[in-house]
Amino acid sequence: MKKLITWMTDVFAPKANKIVKNPWVASVQDSILTAIPMIFIGSFATILSLVQNVWKGFPDFSMLSTFSFGLFSLFLSYLLPEAIMTHKNHKDVAKAAGLAGIAFFLLVTYPSFTKAGNLVLNINLLGTGGMLAALVSGLFVGFVMNIASKFQFFGEDSSLPDFVATWFNTLIPIIVVLLIGWLFTFQLHFNMSASITSVLMPLVKIGGSFGGFVFIIFLGYSFLYTFGISSWIIYPVEIAIALPGIAANAQQVANGGAPTHIFVDEVIDMFVIGGGGATLALAIMMAFMAKSARMKMVGRAGLIPSIFNINEPIVFGAPIAFNPILMVPMWIMGLLGPISAWVVMKLGLVPIPAHVFGLWYLPTPIFAFFATKSLRGVIYVVVLFIISWLVYLPFFRAADSVALKQEQSGDDE
């Protein structure tokens, strides 16, 4: 364990953090996080739909989701090129790059026109169905704009106003981007969105399989987390699988079928009770059962955040991170969480979520009820919490004993 901790700290963590800080990776993360409020709005529409199930005269608010979560890829098509140019220190052309991203993405979705001249777009592609295409097209636009920004017609010493200089400096790269989109879509009649999806979908399917689900969640939410590496490092990969998954589930239900995709955030947020590694049980133990003053203090400080699934105070304050005793139960729960969720949902014991519900900061039993629209989701959370209590308890007692001896030793000195 000591050798593992040393290697993770001195070798792996610096390399992982370097990847996270890479401007291209950071841009993907930033653009997705910026669009997250649109998922929250879609979640409110899910809550309101429950009212409609009881009160038939209640207004249908589903369009709130359609024009928020349902346009997620369209939002990314602007945010990603803009973020790339910002991270590449070309802030003067960031907004222009975003606008070019929207235009190119719409071309990528293979639009058509009716005889009356009406533009026809596939709403599914504007939502999470086109997320892979939005990411690829956004990266492409950012690549072109970044290269062009290194060869500007008018520099900072130009007598032209800054906004006029920006116009001329962005004309050629935007024209190049649009010409490429025009060529493939309207001249070669090549569906770029379908091609991008077909190329990348095998990777998404591998990630969305049982093994991929367990590995990705364990790696990001437990293993790397115990070494001080935030779970946000895997978020671009997770969201690329999870958002299309929940959209597909909703479509399956709308078509009269049953949802089948388990790798969705609505499932993940059911077993991270108190945060990654299901640490709420540990927080309660520390707050009310610890004999160590430090453990008790951290537990009481982190208890309320843990109820709302924020466990950084527990992970880094107790600490769990780099603590050989407390790392192990977090790893165990990092495996039991996704495995148990997959099993109970495959067996039909708990409904698979069929609608977006991104309010992960709700206490987990409440979240599970809205995500699954069933009390069986709540029962699953309660059972998993009991399991997490049993898993953490012996390790907590050992860690508390060690911490108490350290405190007593310090007092004696």
Secondary structure, DSSP 8 states (H G I E B T S, - for coil): -HHHHHHIIIIIHHHHHHHHHSHHHHHHHHHHHHHHHHHHHHHHHHHHHHHHHH-TTS---HHHHHTTGGGHHHHHHHHHHHHHHHHTT-GGGHHHHHHHHHHHHHHHT--EE-TT--EE--HHHHTGGGHHHHHHHHHHHHHHHHHHHTS-SS-TT-SS-HHHHHHHHHHHHHHHHHHHHHIIIIIS---HHHHHHHHHHHHHHHHTSHHHHHHHHHIIIIITGGGT--GGGGHHHHHHHHHHHHHHHHHHHHTT-------SHHHHHHH-TTSTT--HHHHHHHHHH--SHHHHHHHHHHHHHHHTT--HHHHHHTT-TT-HHHHHHHHHHHHHHHHHHHHHHHTTSS----S----TTS-HHHHHHHHHTSHHHHHHHHHHHHHHHHHHHHHHHHHHHHHHHHHHHHHH-
